Amino acid sequence: MKYKFPALITREDDGFLVEFPDLDDTFTQGDTWEEAFENAEDVLNLMLWNREENNIPIPDPSSIDKIKVPANATLALFKADTLEYRKLHDTKSVRKNVTIPSWLNALAISKNINFSNLLQNALMNELGIEK
């Protein structure tokens, strides 16, 4: 899934604090502006992925013109793509048993078909997911 959420970035004595007003459990920090942005993108993806996995509702993002921005803060918009994030970070393999006719199994083995690779490609094709 793809999302866009606004965040408030506040300069503090020891770096930058990033808070997402629509996601009260989602915040991070960074020693530099660049690090704060990188960490914000990462935590947004992680927390949205967690909500998806646990069927926790994801609120609609606030319109940026409706967010009160304190004098010492900057408003920024962050994008998240939880599918791409999962591809990068959820790399463990899951074992699946499938049932196919014996004659099909023998033919596939004789052609050196990699069943795991074939199933992965077929699932990605069926779900419209690019590698």
C-alpha positions in Angstrom: 0.0 0.0 0.0 1.1 3.5 -0.7 0.5 6.4 1.8 1.4 10.1 2.3 1.4 11.5 5.8 2.4 15.0 7.1 4.9 15.3 9.9 6.2 18.1 12.1 9.9 18.5 12.3 11.2 20.4 15.3 14.8 21.5 15.9 16.0 20.7 19.4 19.3 21.2 21.2 20.5 17.7 20.2 19.0 17.4 16.7 15.6 17.1 15.1 12.4 15.5 16.4 9.9 14.2 13.8 6.2 13.6 14.8 3.3 12.4 12.7 0.2 14.2 14.0 -2.2 11.6 12.6 -0.2 8.6 14.0 0.3 9.2 17.7 2.6 6.2 18.1 4.9 7.2 15.2 7.8 9.5 15.9 11.6 9.6 15.5 14.6 11.8 15.6 17.9 12.5 14.0 21.1 14.3 14.8 21.0 16.0 11.4 18.2 17.1 9.1 19.0 14.4 6.6 19.1 11.7 9.3 15.8 12.9 10.7 14.2 12.6 7.2 15.7 9.1 6.6 14.5 8.0 10.0 11.0 9.5 9.5 10.5 7.6 6.2 11.7 4.4 7.9 9.5 4.7 11.0 6.5 5.6 8.9 6.8 2.5 6.7 7.5 0.3 9.8 4.5 1.6 11.8 2.1 1.4 8.8 3.3 -2.1 8.1 2.6 -3.0 11.7 -0.9 -1.6 11.5 -1.6 -3.5 8.3 -0.3 -6.8 9.8 -2.3 -6.4 13.0 -5.5 -5.1 11.3 -5.2 -1.8 13.2 -7.1 1.0 11.3 -4.9 3.5 9.5 -6.4 7.0 9.7 -6.8 9.2 6.7 -3.9 11.8 6.7 -4.8 15.3 7.7 -4.9 18.0 5.0 -1.7 20.0 5.4 -3.6 23.3 5.6 -5.5 21.9 8.7 -2.3 21.2 10.7 -1.3 23.8 13.3 2.5 24.3 12.8 4.3 25.6 15.9 6.7 28.5 15.3 9.7 26.3 15.9 8.6 23.5 13.6 8.5 22.7 9.9 5.8 20.8 8.1 6.8 18.0 5.7 5.0 15.4 3.7 6.4 11.8 3.8 5.6 8.9 1.5 5.5 5.3 2.5 5.2 2.2 0.3 4.7 -0.7 2.7 4.8 -3.3 -0.1 8.3 -2.1 -1.2 9.3 -1.9 2.5 8.2 -5.5 3.1 10.2 -6.7 0.1 13.3 -5.1 1.5 12.9 -6.1 5.2 10.6 -9.2 5.4 13.0 -11.6 3.8 12.3 -14.8 5.8 11.0 -17.7 3.9 7.8 -19.5 4.6 7.3 -23.1 3.8 4.1 -24.0 1.8 2.9 -27.5 0.8 1.2 -27.8 -2.6 -0.6 -30.7 -4.2 -0.1 -31.4 -7.9 -0.7 -34.5 -10.0 2.2 -37.0 -10.0 2.6 -36.9 -13.8 3.0 -33.1 -13.6 5.5 -33.4 -10.8 7.6 -35.9 -12.9 7.4 -33.7 -16.0 8.5 -30.6 -14.1 11.4 -32.5 -12.5 12.5 -33.8 -15.8 12.6 -30.1 -17.1 14.6 -29.0 -14.0 11.7 -26.6 -12.9 12.4 -24.8 -9.7 9.0 -25.1 -7.9 9.7 -22.4 -5.4 10.8 -19.9 -8.0 7.9 -20.8 -10.2 5.3 -20.4 -7.4 6.8 -17.1 -6.3 6.7 -15.7 -9.9 3.2 -17.0 -10.5 2.0 -15.4 -7.2 3.6 -12.1 -8.0 2.1 -12.1 -11.5 -1.3 -13.0 -10.1 -1.1 -10.2 -7.5 0.2 -7.7 -10.0 3.5 -7.2 -8.1 6.7 -6.3 -9.9 10.0 -7.8 -8.8 
